[in-house]
Amino acid sequence: MQRIQRYIFGECTRVFCGLLLLVVSILLLERLLRIADLVSRSPGNLGEAVYMLANLVPHYAGIGIPAAFFLAVLITVSRISRSGELVAVWGMGKSLFMISKPFMIMAVILASLLLITSGILQPQSRYEYRSLVNSIAESSIETVFIEGKFVEAEDWTVWTEDVDLSTGELTSSFILERLPDGSQRIISAATGALVREGGTISEIQLESGMGADLSEDQTLSSRLEFDSFKWRPPDALTQFRARGKDVRELMLWELWAPATSSPPADLENIEPLEAMVSIHDQLARFVLILLLPLIAVPFGLSYGRHPPSNAILIGLLTLIMIQQMLELAKSLALDGVVPAWAGSWAVIVMVSLFGLLLFLRSAVTMAQPPLSSVPAIRLPRMFSQKPDPDRSVS
């Protein structure tokens, strides 16, 4: 790259890193509230909370990379236009194609990074996050019971008046199980104890209690009294499932197997259509990164002393519209309205045509920048009016 191109590349990289850090931080703060509520039930799990936040970074980075890159290109072009550097470059006989080369190089790098993030890092980190949530829920069962709260997970509800953390002994306990056939099983006991194997709760030993089974219409079907009863918690409490039960937990190459007519046994629960739509969606977003400079560069251009004040706002609205179009196309493909490949790639075709026309208009013709004719956003007069220096204060 030429010296001016290295300069533009460096300026855009600095703006991009700052914006990406800002976007990811804001998104993590929103999720931090939920994590804090979950971890507060289980003291001593600060390390797990930090690890949970770390596993959310790939997910939010996948959201932030396109937005931060688009705005970084727009802001960089707007800044060099406003400072007069762009006019000086053109005076040296350089074209908009040459100025845009650093952005395209950066787009290829970020597109590859996004593909790695969405196709490899996100599936693994999403599974790890869910596993940690399950682990914290399992370890918090002892401490939550101290406060006498009802704990719900899957198809069961448990309440205990108190629990001894050192011995695992329980006082008055109540268990409600919702069975697959719609009936319910209620168990209550005066005392009990948590039995652990390998660091997890394997069963709960209940003493001096009674139970009853309620049919689906809430009528009593059976009743029992016991001196000793062993209740084994469901798998949701003691262990977490294997990765791959959700299409979002599969890496990009792993999606190809369930998308075929003969998926392996451990992926039979994944719908072939859902897997194929996910493949096309990830590849389409990879190509989208390459197209963003074609829109951001013209939006940032300004030939006058007063650049358009609404460039960033219009750029954000354009980016949101593209994102919503991709989500709509994905939903239509999942519903079978359009073929699996048609939804996402139709949006990419429209964006590429719009970007090429916009970029070539600015690079080849002498037309004014696209946003020069858009009315500027002006503050109300009460905010923009300058104070009268001759007016005395009484």
QUIPEGI-V700874 format. One record per run of one state. SS is the DSSP state (h for helix, s for strand, l for the rest). FROM is the first residue (numbers start at 0). TO is the last residue. If there is no record, write none. Layout:
ss:SS from:FROM to:TO
ss:SS from:FROM to:TO
This chain:
ss:l from:0 to:1
ss:h from:2 to:38
ss:l from:39 to:44
ss:h from:45 to:81
ss:l from:82 to:83
ss:h from:84 to:90
ss:l from:91 to:94
ss:h from:95 to:138
ss:l from:139 to:139
ss:h from:140 to:145
ss:l from:146 to:149
ss:s from:150 to:152
ss:l from:153 to:154
ss:s from:155 to:159
ss:l from:160 to:161
ss:s from:162 to:162
ss:l from:163 to:167
ss:s from:168 to:169
ss:l from:170 to:171
ss:s from:172 to:177
ss:l from:178 to:182
ss:s from:183 to:196
ss:l from:197 to:198
ss:s from:199 to:213
ss:l from:214 to:218
ss:s from:219 to:230
ss:l from:231 to:233
ss:h from:234 to:237
ss:l from:238 to:245
ss:h from:246 to:248
ss:l from:249 to:253
ss:h from:254 to:258
ss:l from:259 to:263
ss:h from:264 to:266
ss:l from:267 to:270
ss:h from:271 to:299
ss:l from:300 to:309
ss:h from:310 to:333
ss:l from:334 to:340
ss:h from:341 to:363
ss:l from:364 to:368
ss:h from:369 to:372
ss:l from:373 to:379
ss:h from:380 to:383
ss:l from:384 to:393
